[in-house]
Amino acid sequence: MEKIYGRTKTIQEDKVSGFCPGCMHSTVIKLIGEVLEEMDLVDRAACVLGIGCCGLHMDYIAYDNTTAPHGRACAVATGMKRSNPDILVFTYQGDGDFASIGLAESISAANRGENITVIFINNGIYGMTGGQMAPTTLVGQKTTTTRQGRSLSNEGGPVRLAEIMAQLEGVAYAERCALDSVKHVRAAKKAMRKAFEVQLDGLGFGFVELLSGCPTNWHLDPVAANKRIAEAMIPVFPLGVFKDATA
């Protein structure tokens, strides 16, 4: 019988997922592992993890990784790549880590054209720390720090990172994908592969933004959270390639 689906070897077999039901971090971890295996990069890969739910990544993967101080993953990745130029270095960060607390580090690394890859999880809210407003929180969205909903007049609008990254000279690749459907998950995998190829070719900074759900802090079940990505997030954060130096 032909095998059509299975566990990637980059995920430790003796681990049971500690992510909330419906959380899409598990999906992304599996996609990364599949791409690394298909590109024969498992032994050359090094991941720098952000703080928060992204940091749980380390409990399940079987390739090199380290955790950076909150928001400093791009700075740590810069040092790793410059001192080990032959390895594949990528960060795995959420919107609070990359786009808020670490925004200065993130933009500076991108602007310098550091030859690293960022996998950016955008679920529009702080997850592990208690459901506070993130830079990508939608207008009207209620969080523990925007009890009446985010307002343009008080908190401003959501920050669109893929578009910002694309404007920086050092960025070679910027794409936004979503994780709400099989079609979109497959596109996300292709985007990761492309971003890794850009790094291997020495072209500069690669950025892949993934629209994800947070059922726990959105107070929705997993099915409703997926629907919210399609109906509420994608219209605000349009999918697509915003910059491709290879095109």
DAMO-V888612 format. One line per field, one symbol per residue. burial: I if it has 24 or more other ideal C-beta (glycine too) atoms within 12 Angstrom, else O. A space follows every 10 residues. Layout:
# DAMO-V888612
burial=???
This chain:
# DAMO-V888612
burial=OOOOOOOIOI IOOOOOOOII OIIIIIIIII IIIIIIIOIO IIOOIIIIII IIIIIIIIOI IIIOIIIIOI IIIIIIIIOI IOOOOOIIII IIIIIIIIII IIIOIIIOII OOIIIIIIII IIIIIIIIIO IIIIIIIIIO IOIOOIOOOI OOOOIOOIII IIOIIIOIOI IIIIIIIIII OOOIIOIIIO IIIIIIIIII OOIIIIIIII IIIIIIIIOI OIOOIIOIIO OIIIOIIOIO IIIIIOO
